């Protein structure tokens, strides 16, 4: 299992994300033992493999 960091621009939204779902502009992030984080209005996702970071684009 690989935990990732999620950013929206320069703002860090979450760390330690172990699962995510994306459907119809809604991104749901899940971390262990934490409540889900729900981001709406997401138009694109960018993945940076070198540091396991997902960038959310509106």
C-alpha positions as CSV (number, residue, x, y, z in Angstrom):
1,X,0.0,0.0,0.0
2,X,1.3,3.4,-0.9
3,X,0.0,6.6,0.7
4,X,-0.2,9.6,-1.5
5,X,-0.4,13.4,-1.0
6,X,-3.2,15.4,-2.7
7,X,-2.7,19.1,-3.6
8,X,-5.0,21.7,-5.2
9,X,-2.5,24.1,-6.7
10,X,0.0,24.9,-3.9
11,X,-2.4,24.0,-1.1
12,X,-2.1,20.5,0.5
13,X,-5.5,19.0,0.8
14,X,-4.5,15.6,2.4
15,X,-1.6,13.4,3.2
16,X,-1.7,9.6,3.7
17,X,-4.4,9.0,1.2
18,X,-4.7,5.2,0.6
19,X,-7.7,5.1,-1.8
20,X,-9.5,7.5,-4.0
21,X,-12.6,7.5,-6.3
22,X,-13.3,10.0,-9.1
23,X,-16.7,10.2,-10.8
24,X,-18.5,13.0,-12.6
25,X,-16.3,15.8,-11.2
26,X,-16.3,14.5,-7.6
27,X,-13.1,13.2,-6.0
28,X,-13.4,11.2,-2.8
29,X,-10.2,10.6,-0.8
30,X,-9.9,8.0,1.9
31,X,-7.3,7.9,4.7
32,X,-6.9,5.1,7.3
33,X,-9.0,5.7,10.4
34,X,-10.2,9.2,9.1
35,X,-13.3,10.5,7.6
36,X,-13.5,10.7,3.8
37,X,-12.6,14.0,2.1
38,X,-15.0,15.0,-0.8
39,X,-13.9,17.5,-3.4
40,X,-16.4,18.7,-5.9
41,X,-15.9,20.5,-9.2
42,X,-12.7,18.6,-10.1
43,X,-12.0,18.7,-13.8
44,X,-8.6,16.9,-14.1
45,X,-6.1,15.0,-12.1
46,X,-2.3,15.1,-12.6
47,X,-0.1,12.4,-11.1
48,X,3.6,13.0,-10.1
49,X,5.2,9.6,-9.7
50,X,8.5,10.9,-8.3
51,X,6.9,12.0,-5.0
52,X,3.5,10.2,-5.1
53,X,1.5,13.4,-5.3
54,X,-1.8,13.9,-7.0
55,X,-2.6,17.5,-8.3
56,X,-6.3,18.4,-8.5
57,X,-7.2,20.9,-11.3
58,X,-10.5,22.9,-11.3
